[in-house]
Amino acid sequence: MTKIAYGVWDGQAVDRRAGETALPTGWPDLDGFDFFNKGNPIRAFIGDRGFLIFDDSVSLVDAFRRQMEMAAAQSCGKCTPCRIGAPLIRDALAAYAQARPGPIDLDGIIELARQMTDSSLCGLGRTATVALMGAFRHFRADIEAEIATTQPLPEQAGMEYMTAPCIEACPSKINVPRYIDYVRDGKPDYSLGVILQKYPMAATCGRVCVRFCEMACRRALVDEAVGIKTLKRYVADRQKGPDALHFTRDMVSRQLAPEMRVAIVGAGPAGIACAYHLLLHGYHVDILEALDEAGGMAAIGIPSYRLPKDVLHSETDIITTLGGRFLFGQAMGRDFSVDDLFARGYRAVFLGLGCQEGTHMGVAGEDLATAGYETGISFLLKVHDHIAGIRKTDLSGDVVVVGGGNVAMDCARSALRMGAERVHLIYRRTRADMPADPGEIEAAVEEGVVFHPLVNPARVLSDAGRVTGIELVAMRQTEIDARGRRGVEPIPGSEQFMPCTTLIAAIGQQVQSGAVQPQDGLNLTRWGWIEIDPFDLSTSRPGVFAGGDCAFGPSTLIHAMSNGLQAARSINDWIQLGHTCFFPRTRMRALLHTHKLLASDCEEVPVKREYRVHHPELDPEVRRTMFEEVEATISDDDAYREARRCLRCYRIYSVITAQPIPEGAELS
């Protein structure tokens, strides 16, 4: 375990310079704090809850100067304590660090820090000086001893990182408070610009994102989480997607030589995001896609009542706007191999294959040839063709959907719209255990889907080659399993029959069989995903990177887009430098996550209760009969009301290291 010299955390001080003492209860687990990057020890860590010193030769004055320099630079300037206090503290600490002649007023710094903590209107100002005040309270003599030296203190290596709970919860690490600030200030174009720094599919994400950010929102400790997803959709719709000023060739920062070509396999969210960032940095990008349209599973797997296809395609078209090419009808394993791509002159390859093949229940009587039996994916493909007018599918009678994820909800809600008399949803655990977005579960209930929790399929029944029903067995909960959920087991003698004309097994997805061939030189995991290094998304074959569903298994659109940015960064390093590089922000995020350094249960700013704004939406009885979009965009007034609910829970974290921290190539 990493040895700490001294520090303060959550108000509790420790000083081990004179000998080992036990760490107080509640202090972070310091195992893994040894190095920031390989061979570069962490000498100090400063956060919103205190500071940890691992090397007692660290200059506290310079460390806190760096912290306050970031606070001053990032202050929004809307409240006096932070706007005035942060620069004054920064300048005073800088003067002491540089041994400038002049009066020393540590009590003045303490008073400014106290005013920032007590009176600032957001989390940045209220937490930026917590560690500094802890140092003055418990280790003032160390600070005074540093200042008493007549020589300037050496500047220390390290980095500062500003984040918030919502940012850390978002796989793409979008600066959520900043884009909400711009909404509140009446600048939706600026707000969209913040989102576009991470990915181009803002309107799409504003409709179908599963809202990890809202699950982490501290406003929920007061009343309800801020409608972050709602505001994202608002700014994207307000700016009219690709017709907005942002979506032009002027976004491209440079134009690289023609041989700087990258092949991307799959035009889903991961591939689109990867291509977007590479195009912005001047690469020549081709996207090879098996389908005849872009969007991947977002195009063929999310029904239009949630995501209208004109919205999706208006955002995937950014690729051609920026100079990229779509090569449709090109399936890996059928039309080309990885070897073929390198033979065509591509410098690197990104595999963003989606999971467009369903999995099966593995129960007696299950047969793909049985009429009325579908996997979730095959059914959603029929839904796509039905809506597009390619091939109509009309349902009748009772439909049973097995599963508890978003695919199951989409299947159930679509079945109602395609004529089913009743739709039953079967899930072997409780409704609370369902992995689907709670909003999608609630919408399905409103539309009349009947939920049957704690039952499991045992046998598919058919007659003359057509599904007639399903045999179910009741389940009961057992002890909590390794993932924190209770296990389930069948109850003997509880079998029951449920008749149906259509049975949809929406229980999982897998990469299209045959897409990856042995000659591609790619290692696979035991689950059949492409084996990758999670830090740079590199595969077992040099120059080939992979992300999204084919590397991590079926996941969310926001995860896939995050992988796209990560892959673009690695590809840029690979082409420019010949290797992938250490990315400091990724390491800082890992420290915060692994050691639970961001965990805090108190809201920073006392506010009155003000519940969130909700989308206008179609009445359940009306919408269950058609595929028109259910939700509408909120108004300007509602967007302002919702944006002002944000508590702006920024925090600043700093590390001091023994050596300068390396950076990768310019793409970030």
N, C-alpha and C positions, 0 to 999 in steps of 0.2 A: 504493500500500500504506500502511496505517496506520503512523505513526511511533511507536515505543516510546521512552520516556525511560529507564526502567530496570526491572529486575525479576529474578526468580529463577524458573527452570522446571526441574523434574527435577534440582535441585541445582546448576544452572549459572547463574551470575549475569551480567547484562549491564548496563552503565551507559553510556548514550549522551549524557549531559548535557554532556559536554565535547567530543563529536564522534561522528560515525558510526562504528560498528564492526559487523562481521558477526555475525549471530545464530548461536549454536551449533547444531550438528546436532541434530535432534530437537525443536527449538522449534516451537510451532504456527505454521501459516500465518496471518498476521495480516491478510490481505486480506479486507475486509468487517467489520473491527472498528471502523470509523469512527463509526457511529451505532448506538445501541440502538433508538431509534425516530426517526422523521424529524425532523431538526434538533436531535437531542439526542445529542451526542458521548459516547462511552464514555471516561471519564477513567481508570478502573482496573478490573481484573478479578482476582478472587481465587478460587482453586480448590484442589483436593486435591493438585495437583502443584506449586503455586507461585503467584506473582502477577505481574501485568503492569501497569506504570504508564505511561499515555500522556500524562498531564498532570502535570508535576513539582510542581505546586502542591497536589496531592492530599495530604490528611492520612493518613499511614499509621496513626497511632494510632486515629483515628476509623474508618478502614476496617476495621481488625482488631477494633475494639470491636464493630462491627456483625456481623462474622463470628462472633465468640465469643458474642454475644447469641443468635444462632440456634442455635449448638451447645449452649448451656446450656438453651435452651427445648426442644430436641428430644432431649436426652439421656434414655435410658430409665431411668437411675438404678440400673442393676443392677451396675455396677462402680464402685469408688471413684475411680479416676483421672479418669474423665469426669464423674461426678456431682459431685465436689468441685472438680476442676481447672477445668472450663469456667466455672462461676460466679465463681471466684476471679480468673481471668484477665480475664473480662468486667468485673468490678467494678474491678479495678486500672486497666485501660485507660480505663474511664469516668471514674475519678477524675482520671487524667492529662489526659484530653480536656477536662474541666471545670475544670482548674487548681485542684483542691482542695488545700489545704495538707496536708502529711503527708510521710512518708518515701517515697523512690522506690527500689524494689527490682526493677530489671529482671532481675537474675540469678534472683530468685525466680520471676518469670514464665517465664523460660527453663526452669527446672527443672520447673515444673508442666507446661509444654508438652511437655517431653521425656517425662515420666511418662505423659502422655496418649497420646503416639504409641507408646511402647514397651509399655504395659501395659493399655490399654483392650481390652475384649473384643469390640468390633465396629468396623466401618469408620468410623463417625461419629467416635468418639473418636480413632482412630488416624490419621485424615487431617485433622481439623479444624485442627490446629496446624502442619501441614507448612509452609504459606506463612509463618506467623508466625515460625517458627524460621529459615526462610530469610532473612527480613528482618533478624532479629537477627544472624544470622551474617555477612551481607554488607553491611547498611545500618544498623547500629546507630547510627552517628553521626547519621543523619537522624532516627531516632526520638528520640534524646536531645535533638536541637536543637528538636524540636517540644515536648517535655515541658518544656524550659527556659523557654518563653515563659510569661509571667504572665497571659495572657488565655486564656479558654476557647476551644478550637478550634471552628470552626463545624461544625455537623452537615451531612453531605453527603447529596445525593440519591442514590437507587439502590434496589436490591432484593437480597434473598437468596433462594436457591432450593435446597431440599434434594431430592436424588434418589438413585438407585442404578442400576446397569446394567440390572437387570431392569425398573425403572420406565420408563427411557428406551426400552427395546426394546418395551414394550407400547404399541400404538397408543392405548389408552385412558388410559395413564399412571396405572394403579392403583398405590396405595402397597403394593406386594407385601410388603416386609419387615414392615410394620405389621400386615397381616392375618395373616401367619404368626406374628408375636409373640403375637397374641391366641389363636391355636390352641394355641401352647405354654403359654399361661397358663390354658388351659381355659375360654376365653370365645368359643366359636364364634359366639354372637350378635353380639358386638362385631366379630368378624372379618367376618361377613356385612355388617355396617353399613358397613365400609370399602369393600367392593365396591359396595354399593348407592349410594355417592356418585357412582359413574361410570355404572352401568347396572343394569337390573333383572333381567337374564337370567343370573344367576350359575350356576344348575344346568345350564343349556344350555351356557354357555361352559365350565364345568367338564367337559363331556363332549366337545365338538367343537373347542375352541380349538386352534390350530396351535402354540401355545407359543413365541412369539417371546421371551418372558421367560426361558424355560429355556435357549434358545440363548445368551443373554447371561449366564447365571448363573455367578458366579465359583467356586462350589463345584465346578464341573466341572474346575477346575484341581487339585483335591485328589482327587476320586474321580468322582462323578456329580452332575449338576445336581440341585438341589432339585426335588421333585415339586410344583411350584407349581400346575399344573392339577389334580392329584390333590387337593391341599388345598382348592382352590376348590370342587371338587365336594363334598368332605366337609362343609364348613361350610354349603353350600347345602342339601344333603340332610339334614343334621343339624337344620337349622332348619325343615324341611318347607315350603319355598317360600312360597307366598302366605298360608299359615296362620300364618306367623311374625309376631311382634309388629311387625316393620318394615313389613309390607304393610297399612297402614291409611290412612284418610283423614286421620289426624292428621299424616301426613308432609307434607301440603300447608301451606306456610308462610303463605299468604295467599290471598284470593279476589279476583280482579280483576273489573272491571265486565263485564257480559255481552257488550259489543261487542269485548272483547279475545279474538277468536276466531282460531284458526290451523287451516288445513287441511293435513293431511299425506297425501300420496299414496303408498300402499304400506305394508303392515303387516309388512314384514320387519324385520330387526334395526335398520336405520338409522331407519326410521319409528317403531318401538317406542321406541327410546332417545330420539329427539327429543321424542316425545309425553310420555314419562315426565318428562323434565326441565322441559318447559313446564308440565305439570300440577302438578308440585311447586311451581312458582312462580305458580300461580293462574290460568293461562290456560285458556280453554275450547277443547278440542281435539277435532277429528273426524279419524278416519283412514279414508280411502277406499281400499278394497282390492278388486281384481278377483276374487280367489278368495272362497270361502265360509268361510275360516278365516284366523286370524292366524299369522304366522311367516315368510311369504315362502318363500324357498328353503330355509330351515331346516325348514319344515313339509313341503314337497313334494319336496325334493331331498336330504335326509339321511335314510337309512333308519332304522327304529326300532331296529335292533340297535346303532346308535350313539347315537341320540337318541329315546327314547320320546316319543310325541306328548303323553301326559298331562303329562310333565315340561315340555315346551315350552309347552303351553297354560296350565299353571298359572302360568307366568311372564308370558305375554302378557296374561293376565287382569288384571294389575296396572293396565292402562289403564282398564278399567271400574271397578275398585276406587277409583281416584283421581278418577273423575268424567268420564273421556273416553268417546267413542263410537266404535264400529266401524261403518262403513257398507259392508257386504260386497256383492259383485256389482257394484261400481262401477269400471269400467275407464277410465282416461284415454285420450282419443282416440276412445272409443266412446260413453261415457255422459256425459262432461263434458269441458270444456277449461279451461285456466287462466283465461280470461276469465270463464267460468261461476263459478269459485270466488270471484273478486273480486266478481262481481255478487251473490253470496250473502252478502256482508258479511265475508268473512274478511280479516283485516288483513295476513296473510302466508301464504305457501305453501311447504311443504317437499316436494320431490320425492325420494322414497326408492324409486324403481322398481328392481326387481331385474332381472337378466338371465335371463329365463325362456324364452328361445328358443335352441336349439342352433345351432351353426355346422356347416358341412359340409367335407369333406376336399378337394373340388375335384379329384377324380380321375375317370378314364374309367369309365363304367358306373354312376356314382353317381346314384340316382334315388329320391326320397322315396316314390314310388309302389310301389317294389319291396318285396314282403312279406319281412319278416325284417330290414329295414334300419331303424335307429333313430339319432337323435342321442342323446347322453348325457342331455340334459334330457328329451326325450320318453320315453326308457326309464325314467328315475327317476319321472316322472309315473305311468307304468304300475305301477312298484313301489309307489308311494304308494297307488294305488287297489287294488292287490292286497292289501296289508296291511290296508287299511281295509275290505276286503270289498265294495268298490264294483264292481270288475270284476276277475276273476281272470285272470292271465296265467301259463300254465305253459310252461316251456321244455323243450326236449329237444335231444339232440345236442350239437355243439360250438358254443360262442359265442366270437366274437372281439371284443375291446374295443380300440379304438385311442385312445391317450392316456396321459399320465403324471401327471395331477393327481388331486386328491381325488375329483372327479366320476368319473374313470375307475376309481378303486379302489372307489367305492361301486357302480358299475355291475357290475364284475367280481364282487364279493362277493355282491351281490344276485342275480346270474344263477345262481350256485351254489345259493343258497337257493330259487330258483324252478325247480329241476329240471335245469339244464344238466349234461350228463355231464362235460364239460371246459370250462374257460374259459382262453382264451389272451389275454394282454395284449401289445399291440404298441406299441413306442415307438421313435422314430427316433434317440434319443440313448442314453446309457448309463443304467443303473439309478441310478447316483449323481447323474445330472442331473435325475432326475424331480422335479417341483415338489411332489408330494404329501407330506403329513406322513409322515416315516419310520416312525412307528408304524402308520399305515394300510398302508404298503407291506409291513411285516413281517407284519401280520395277514393280508393277502391271501396272502402266501407260505405262512403256516401253514395256511391253509384250502385250499390246493391250487391257487391260480391260477398258471398257467405264464407266466413272463415271457419275452418275446422282445425284448431291447434291440437297438439298432442295426439295425432293419429299418423300412421305411416302406411304406405302401400305394401301389400303382401303378394298380390297376384293381379294380373290384368286378365279380364274376362272378355271373350269374344265369341262370335257365332258367325259362321259362314264368311270368315275373313274380315269381320267388322267388329270394332270395339262395342261391347254392350255394358261394361261397367268395370269397377275396380273393387277388389277386396281389401279392406283396411283393417289394421289392428291398432287398438288404443295403446298409447304410451304413457309411462309415468316417469316422473323425474327421480333421479338418483343423486349421488353426491356431486359436489362441484368438481368440474374437470380442470385440466391444466390451463385452459384458456379463461377460467373464471366463470364458466357457465355450468349449470347442472347438466349432468348426463341424462340420457333417457334410456328406457328399456321397455320392451313390449310386455303387455299384460296378458298372460296366458288366458285363452278362452274368450278374448274380447273381439274376435273377428266380426266384421260387419260388411255388408254389401252396399255399394253406392252405384246406382245405374247412371250411365252417361252415354252420349253419342260421340263425344270427342274427349280424348285424354291427352293432356299436354304435360310432358315431363320437363319442367323448367328448373332443373337441379344443378346445372353446371355447363361449362363450355370448355372447348379445347381447340388448339391450333389445328387448322385444316390438315388432315392426314396427307402425307406426301410432300408437304411444302419444304421441309428440311430433309435433305438426302445425305447419306454417309459421305459422299464425295465433297460436300460443302465444307467439311472439316470443322464442324461445330459440335462441341460437347453439349449433351442434353442432361437435364436433371432427371431424377427418378419419376417426376410427374410429367415429363415430356416437354418442359419449357427449355428454352435456350439458356445455357449456363452463362452467367455474366458476372463480372466484378461489380458489386453494387455501387462502388464509389465512382467509377468512370464508365460503366456500362460496356466495357470491352468484353469480347468473347474469346474463345480459345483460338480464334484465327486472327492474326494481326490485321488491323485495318477494318475489321468488321465489328460493329457495335449493335446492340439490340436493346429494345425497351418496349414498354407497354405490355399488353397481355401475353405476348409470346415469351417474354422474359420473366414476368412476375405472376402470371396467371390472371384470370379475369379480374379486372379491377375497375376503377372509375375513370371517367373522362379527364378529370383534373389530374389524376395520377399519371395518365398517359401523356398529357401535355407537359407535365413536369419532366418526365423522362425525355421528351423531345428536346427541351432546352438543355438538359444535362448531356445528352448525346451530342448536340451541336457543339457544346463547349469542348467535349473530349475530341471530337473530330477536328475541330479547329486546332487544338493543341497537337494532335497527331500529324496533321498535314504541315503545320508551320514549324513544329519543333522536333518531330519524329517520335514523340512520346506524349502520354497524357500527364497532366500536372496536378499537383496538390491544389485544392481549392479551399482557401481559409474559411470562408463562410460555412461551407459544409461541415468542417471540423468544429467550428463554434456551435453550430446547431446540434451536432452530435453530443457535445459536452452538456449543453442545456437539457437535451432530452434524456440522455443516459443518467445524469445525476440529478434530474428533476429540479434544476436550479430555477426554473420559471414558475414552479408551483407556488401559488399564493392564493388564498381564498378570500381576500378582502378587496373590495372596490376602492379605488383611490379617491374618488371625488364624491362627496355627499350630493345626491340629486333626488328630486322628487320622482315619484312613479309616473311613467308615461309609456303606455303599452305600444307595441310596434304596429306599424301600418301593414295591412295585408293587401295582396293583389285583388282587384276585382276579378271575379270568375263566373263562368256560366253555371246556371242552376244544374245540380246533379241529374235531375229528371230530363233536362234538355240535352246536356252534353253526352249522356250515355248512349245517345242514338246517332252520334255523328263524330267525325274525326277533326272538327274545327278546334283550334287552340283553346284550351280551357281557361288559361289565365291571361289577363291583359296587363299592359305596362301601367305603372302608377303615374299619377300626375306630378307636375313640377312642385306643387304645394306639398303633396304627400312625401315626395322625395326629400324636400327640405326638412320636413318634420321628422322623418326617419333619420336623416343624416345627423341632426343635432342631438340625437340620443347617444351617439358614440362617445365613450369616455376617454378615447385617445390614450389607451393604456400602454404607451411606449415605455420601454426600459432600455438602458444602455449597459452593455457588458464589455469588459476590457480584459485582455490578457497581456502580461509582460513576459517576454520570452528571452532566452539566452542569446539567440541569433535572430536576424531579420527573417520574417515569414515570407516564403516564396509565393509568387503569384504565377498563374498560368498565362497563356496568350490573352489578347485583349477582349475576346468575347466573354461576357459575363451575364 
